[in-house]
């Protein structure tokens, strides 16, 4: 085995360890009660007892405009928002 290939493999291991650490942190965040509550509110429309959910419809946006917005990347949407 060459010295260069060993250092390349060590670099791969370091990168994989970083990815693994990030995934563990994301799992910890998603396992929190705050995250679960936010997801229940945002995705399922649930709320705490006594709260009233308000749904705002997107009035005046055509189907073609919606499809155009969905085709854009998040970066493109931010650029448009701030007119960079």
C-alpha positions as CSV (number, residue, x, y, z in Angstrom):
1,X,0.0,0.0,0.0
2,X,1.4,3.4,-1.0
3,X,1.8,6.2,1.5
4,X,-0.4,8.5,-0.6
5,X,-3.3,6.1,-0.6
6,X,-3.0,5.7,3.2
7,X,-3.3,9.5,3.7
8,X,-6.3,9.5,1.2
9,X,-8.0,6.8,3.2
10,X,-7.3,8.6,6.5
11,X,-8.9,11.8,4.9
12,X,-12.0,9.8,3.9
13,X,-12.2,8.4,7.5
14,X,-12.1,12.0,8.9
15,X,-14.8,13.1,6.5
16,X,-17.0,10.2,7.4
17,X,-16.5,10.9,11.1
18,X,-17.6,14.5,10.5
19,X,-20.7,13.3,8.7
20,X,-21.4,10.8,11.4
21,X,-21.1,13.5,14.1
22,X,-23.5,15.7,12.1
23,X,-26.0,12.9,11.8
24,X,-25.8,12.2,15.5
25,X,-26.4,15.8,16.3
26,X,-29.4,15.9,13.9
27,X,-30.8,12.8,15.4
28,X,-30.5,14.3,18.9
29,X,-32.2,17.5,17.7
30,X,-35.1,15.5,16.1
31,X,-35.5,13.4,19.1
32,X,-36.2,16.5,21.3
33,X,-39.8,17.2,22.5
34,X,-39.5,20.7,21.0
35,X,-38.8,19.4,17.5
36,X,-41.6,16.9,17.8
37,X,-44.0,19.6,18.9
38,X,-43.0,21.9,16.0
39,X,-43.4,19.1,13.5
40,X,-46.9,18.2,14.9
41,X,-47.9,21.9,14.5
42,X,-46.4,22.5,11.1
43,X,-47.1,19.2,9.3
44,X,-50.1,17.9,11.1
45,X,-51.8,21.2,12.0
46,X,-52.0,20.1,15.6
47,X,-52.0,22.5,18.6
48,X,-52.2,22.7,22.3
49,X,-55.6,22.6,24.0
50,X,-57.3,25.9,23.7
51,X,-55.2,27.1,20.7
52,X,-56.9,27.9,17.4
53,X,-55.2,27.1,14.2
54,X,-55.3,29.7,11.5
55,X,-54.6,28.7,7.9
56,X,-53.7,31.4,5.4
57,X,-54.5,30.6,1.8
58,X,-52.2,31.7,-1.0
59,X,-54.7,34.0,-2.8
60,X,-53.8,35.3,-6.3
61,X,-51.1,32.8,-7.1
62,X,-51.8,30.9,-10.3
63,X,-51.0,27.2,-10.7
64,X,-48.2,28.1,-13.2
65,X,-46.6,30.5,-10.6
66,X,-46.8,27.8,-8.0
67,X,-45.1,25.3,-10.3
68,X,-42.5,27.9,-11.2
69,X,-41.7,28.5,-7.5
70,X,-41.5,24.8,-6.8
71,X,-39.0,24.3,-9.6
72,X,-36.6,26.9,-8.1
73,X,-33.9,26.1,-5.6
74,X,-34.0,27.7,-2.1
75,X,-31.0,29.8,-3.1
76,X,-32.9,31.2,-6.1
77,X,-35.9,32.0,-3.9
78,X,-33.7,33.9,-1.4
79,X,-32.0,35.9,-4.2
80,X,-35.5,36.9,-5.5
81,X,-36.7,37.7,-2.0
82,X,-33.8,40.1,-1.3
83,X,-33.2,41.1,-5.0
84,X,-29.5,40.4,-4.7
